[in-house]
Amino acid sequence: MTAEAVRVRPAWWRRIPVHLVVAGVAVIWAVPLFGLVISAFRPSWAVLSSGWWESFALPGDYTLENYRRVLDRDGMALSLFNSLAVVVPATVLTVALGAAAAYALAGMRFRLRSAVLLTIVALIIVPIQITLVPLLRVFNALDLTGSFLGIWLVHLGFGLPFAVYLLHNFFAAIPRELFEAAEMDGASRGQIFFSIVLPVARPALAALAIFDFVWTWNDLLVALIFLGGFRDVAPMTVAVSQLVASRGDGWEILTSAAVLSVLVPMAVFVALQRHFVRGLLAGVSKG
């Protein structure tokens, strides 16, 4: 056997370490999630007396009572509606305005265009924590705290820099000949944007929508500060944190609330996952 033949290993052998790492990471992530889901269907006495892995030996050790208690008595149904009322408009506004701004920066020529883009990109690295106190003072003066409009504006401001950066890179990769041909046919910039750019950018828009939807849905800090303790507008994250404070030993209730809180973003990701990777790679392929 020659030295060259020894150096060349079969393709399946080279992929084994990668597969082992991926499988290990998947197990590390899946086991706690699996335990969370199982505990959410177990009664209180079972959760306190045995581990979730022991429930497989008890066929009748499952119940839907936890979800009924969470939705009825703990007001989680209202919090679920509040989360949707916060996340859906905030995501739509971020994607729509981010797409318009990114198209202007990628497809139009004007003075200080590079400086504007650099400033927007620089805003991505600014920690949101240092902006919360000044923003809260402004919102208090405008009487926007404790309202959906206020939280929409906050999430819009925090999400726009990343949205513009991601979509600008995608729009910049679209051949300019496509725009020039449309202009020669008499199309306006608005027609080009809605008829050409947006359909082509569908994967990037889907990737951005997933990012912004999940980030906004899982946000606790911004919601806690700008919505405060207003129960009628509290989203899921705030409601779950209040459950932790009031039901610290009620693990079956906490796990049920946690499962409810992840169902919506999981459904959104599953629905848009085929666009996610394509849009993400296209958005970062060019700077």
Secondary structure, DSSP 8 states (H G I E B T S, - for coil): --HHHHH---HHHHHHHHHHHHHHHHHHHHHHHHHHHHHHTS-HHHHHHS-GGGGGG-TT---SHHHHHHHHTS-HHHHHHHHHHHHHHHHHHHHHHHHHHHHHHHH---TTHHHHHHHHHHGGGS-THHHHHHHHHHHHHTT-TTSHHHHHHHHHHHHHHHHHHHHHHHHHTS-HHHHHHHHHTT--HHHHIIIIIHHHTHHHHHHHHHHHHHHHHH--HHHHHHSTT-GGG--HHHHHHHHHHH-TT-HHHHHHHHHHHHHHHHHHHHHHHHHHHHHHHHHHS--
